[in-house]
Amino acid sequence: MTCCLLLQLGCCLLVLGSALAARSSGRKATVTGVVALTDLEFDSQVDTGKPWLINIYSHYCPVTQELESTFEGLAEALHPDMSVGKIDGTSQSGLITRFQMKGFHGVYHLNGTETRAFCEGRDANACEGKTLSQQKLLNFAKEGWKAVPPRTGCASPVSRCGRAVGNVAKLPAKAKATYFFLHDVRQFSDLTIFAGLLAVPVVVGLSFICLLDMYYSRRPLAHRQCRLAAPKSAGPTLLRCCSTSRAEASADAAATPVQQPDAAALAAAPSAAAPAAPVRKRRKADPVTPPPPASEFPQYVPRDFFRFDVLHTSKKSGARVGRIHTPHGVIDTPGFVAVATNAALKAVDGPWADAEGQQLMFCNTYHLILHPGADVVAAAGGLHAFMNRQRPLITDSGGFQVFSLAYGTVHEEVNSLKRGSGKSRHKQEHNLVAKVSEEGVTFRSYRDGTKMLLTPESSVEAQKQLGADIIIPLDELPPYHTEPAVLEASLAKSHRWMARSLKTHLSDVRQQAMYAVVHGGLSLELRHKSIDYLTSLPFDGFAVGGSLGKDRVDLFWLLERIMPRLHERMGAPKPVHILGIADPASVPQLVAYGCDTFDSCYPTRVGRHGTMLTKEGPLRVISGKYKTAFRPPVEGCTCHTCSTHSLAYLHHLVKAHEPVAATLLAIHNVHFMNAQMAELRQQILNDEI
Ligand SMILES: [Zn+2]
């Protein structure tokens, strides 16, 4: 920055010097007699408030001498009502351009912003010295000019456009004058002048970059959760996505080994104090407008098409085994929810996943309204018919994708703070989110840049067209690094949006259940406030969203403290979904807190990147040690992949970049997640967790 300022100062001095040079190079002309007009001072010279008669000539012209006396006589005759000037066209090329001359001889009458020609350029006869008698010129100067059509606009050198043209045309003259001033008057060497000339674009460029940096460093950060475990030696870490969906984590994260929860780290977690989220910047908080009271809503009435039965609650923890009954079948809980962003799992056909025990799939409204469009899906008969799926579906509001695509991930946010930069995210934010207002969020489609408005009402209406069994109201995504006042305002807005969403939903329920999304970041006070408000409204279930901390320690610290209150306030049991977290290392602990369903694209994503999930940790199929492993990839696994192919064959497919490798590994991982859930359910039934 200091360098920038010094360069800017140098540039300013150079420009000032140039200006002084240009000014000092001209001589102030008198308005008496015939005034020699120049490129550099033409505008100030003719700015006398009186008309001008101007002779443009070439000093090579043989008639110049005889015309000189003619115009001197005119100057005396016309003074003081009119001024007379002359322009040497051979040296004042800028004025030749400005007068739009095609030859070097012309006589002009200037009055205000209008210009009239007595004779000019190729009209050689008219401008012939013998015909330019003083009397003819005198007549033209006094009254004759009125009979000539005026030039206006850019054709007139004294019009606004003509002045602009003149400013451009005299740049070479200015540059020449500046050079002679610096070289002859200031005694600068050519090398110094050349270096100074180069410095100008460099300084301008650096200044531009500095300004951009200052601007973006003051823009807000934001993110939302979409997590997956990526433990490191120092402790468990949650990586948050998503570039394409709530639960899609980064490819790098996919390659990171997954471990079981770090008991030592958990024990070391603060017992009461909230995990500290560093505040990166100050953002003005919106006024906190309370959401509509519960009295504006009807009492919750159990649905005949949606029911949650708790079959058993562990005597050891809050873990519970249950069944969610939906119009498209049962969801056993605790249950894994596979993410089908575009109404399809990545690399895995729906029936293949169903064969591995997949019950509930999570589709993203944001992507589906952009393509193929909610109306197209509705015309197909809804998502179930469009996908030909007979099992339950859940869709989100679309808000998560709007914000997360624009803001990037928590992982990126945390890393950008470490690097001291957040330019890529800021660039995305600037490009994709146009405006967040009380009405909703205006954003640009990542597909074609189309500007769109997503409101609580339009989100629910789109989800009605999609027709999933479970839908989610629109909410705002509070940043991880934010101030308490901003977080509180964001929570209030989310509550207002969810209330509007619920009203829209209740006006046309169809056979859909709606889950509220509990927000409040890492603030227990705000989380409790969110729980208290949302459980007072007639929602069918609850999801836990918003910022859940930077790592698994934060996550467990928060869930351990809010889940009891959520269960207590909801009264009759309702399902609880954890948005975007379903990694094998986190799920067992979350189940113990009484969480029921978990969505993540983690299993399919790591599968696409050559990793199989196992109880012993991730298995990197590409490793050379599996080249001759002619055995089932995972002993005891009953999935299609492990029942059909050897580990050596999968290793070969991955090494050969065969697309089917992604499919086979993802199938195993979906099976693994569902098998893990089944095992957890049995452990709960046995009161083991
Ligand atoms: Zn398998």
Boltz pocket constraint, residues with backbone or C-beta under 6 A from the ligand:
constraints:
  - pocket:
      binder: B
      contacts: [[A, 634], [A, 637], [A, 638], [A, 639], [A, 640], [A, 641], [A, 642], [A, 643], [A, 668], [A, 671]]
      max_distance: 6.0
